[in-house]
């Protein structure tokens, strides 16, 4: 008994001095992740996967995903120039939420909407749950007229995402993606390069 008491006292002392706990740090039961992509300017569209990762033993019956590009731009009342319209949301054959066990809803319900840059994706159960991790949906972005630069792809736009199991909220975190649009060489850049080549040829002759 004396040795056990001494051991407990020593462990508590070390924990206080070193600032370490005896239990593992809390881990979110679920993580909503948006994929990233890098495309050349002028590409007509890009497909972005949205996935869900679950910790061991966790089950999910319904969830809501608030997907948004940047701050949503003028489509949601923001003044930025963010304009990467969402043209389609599809449920792939390998989705972890398969029909008819689960049903989907989208807001706006019809895409493409009026330059929609935000969409809410709802998944509800039909008496089933899943404990699998993987792709939930694919989001198709219209990038045909998008300017060069980087755009944040939000997995929890305006804190509108949620995860639950049979009515009970499940703790989750989110990981944003990034869309990188690589600018085409400018006209002036091409002209300068052509002039340099012409001058080099003239020097040789």
N, C-alpha and C positions, 0 to 999 in steps of 0.2 A: 504493500500500500504506500509505503514511504517513497519507493522508487517511482511509482506511477504518479504520485503527487509532484515529485521533483520534475519528472518529464513534462507534465502539463505546464508547470510554472516556467520551465525553460523555453518551451515552445511559444507560450504567450509572450514571454519577454523578447524573444527573437522577432516575433511578428511585429511587436510595437517598435523595436529599435530599427529593424530593416524596412518597415513599412510594407510588409507582404502579408497577404491573407492566407488562410488555410483552405479556402474554397476557390475554385476556378472562376474567372470573370464571367459575368452573364453573357450569353450568346443569344442573339435574336433567333427565334424559331424559324423565321422565313426571311429570304432576301429576294426582292424584286430587282431584276437587272435588265438594262437596255443595252443592246449591242452597239458597237462603233463601226464606222466605215470611213474610208478615204477615197474620194472619186475626183476625176478631172472635171473642171468646169465645162458645162455643156452636156453632161450625162443626163439622160432623160428621166431616170428614176433609180431609186435604191431601195432594197428590202432590208428592214431593220428587225431583228428578232427581239422579242421581249420574253424573258424567262423567269422562272421561280425556282429557288433552291430552298429545300427544307432540311432542317436538322433531323438527326436520326430519331425515329419514333414519332415525329410530328405528322398530323393529318390536317388536310385543308378541305373544306366543303364549298367555300365561296370566297370571292375576292373582287376587288375593284381596282383598276389600274388607271391612274390619271396620267396619260402620256401627253407631253407637250414639247414643242420645239422652242428653245430659248425662253423668253418671257411671254410667249404667245403672240406677241406683236399686236397690230391693230385689230385682229380678229377677236381679241378679248379685251379691247380697250386700252392696250398699252401703246405707247407712242414710238416704240423702237421700229427699226426697219426689218425685224425678223419676218421673213416670208419664205418658209419652206412648207408648202401645203401638204397635208396628209391626204393622199388620194384613195387609199384602200386599207382596210384591216381584214386579214384573213386568218382562219384557223387551220393550221397545217395538219396533215394526217397524223403526225407524230406528237400532237399536242397532249400534254398531261391531263387536260380536261377534255375528254372525248364525249361526243354525243352518242346516245341520247341521255347519258347519265348527267350531263351538265348542259345548261343553256346559256347563250351569250346575248348581250345587249350592247348597243353602241350609241353614244350620244356625242355628236349628231348621228342620227340613225342612217342617214344617206350620205355617202361620200362619193365623189368629192363634194364638200359643202362649199360655201362662199369663202374660199381661201382659208379653210380650217387649219389651224396649227395646233389645236388641242382636241383630244378625243378622250372620252371616258369609256372604258371597257369594263363591263360587268359580267361576272361569271357566277351563276347560281346553281346549286345542286338540285338534283331530282331524287333526293334520298341517298346520295352516295358521297363519298369523300375519297381523296387521293393522298398518298404519302410519297408520291414520285416527284422527282426534280427534273426540270427540263423546260422546253419551249412552251409558252402559253399561246402567243399569237405572233404573227408577222405584220409589221406596219410598213406600208409602201409610201414613200415620200416622192413627191413630184419635184425633181431637182433641175428641170429643164431650163428654168430662168433664174436660178439661184446664183448670187454673186459669190466670188471666192472668199474664203474665210472659214472660221470654225463656228459650229452651232451646237449648243448643249441639247441633248435629247433627254428630257426629264422622265424619270421613272415614277415620280410622286409629285406631279405638277400641282401647285397650290395646296399641298397636303391632302389631296383628294383620293389617294390610294388607301386600301384597307385589306386586311386578311382575316378570315374567321373560320371557325370550325363548329358547325352545328349551333350557330348563334353566339358562340364565345369568341371574343376578339383574340387574335394571335399576334404576339409581338413581332415586328418586322423592321427591316431597314431597306434602303433602296440604293442602287448604284446607277448613276447616270451614264449615258453613252455620249459619244462625240461624233458629229458629222463634220469631216474636213473636206472642203471643196477647194481643190488646187486650181488657182487662176491660170487661164491660158496666157501664153506669152503675149504681151501687149503689142499693138501695131508699131509703136515707137521702138520697142525693143527689137522687133524683127527688122525694122528699117535700119537701125543702128548696126545690127549684125551684118546686114547685106552691104552697107556702106563700107564697113571694115574689111569685108572679104574683097570688095571691088578695089579698094586701095591697095590691098596686099597683092592682088593680081597685077595691077598697074606697075608696082615696084619691080616685080619680077620681069616684066616686059620692057 
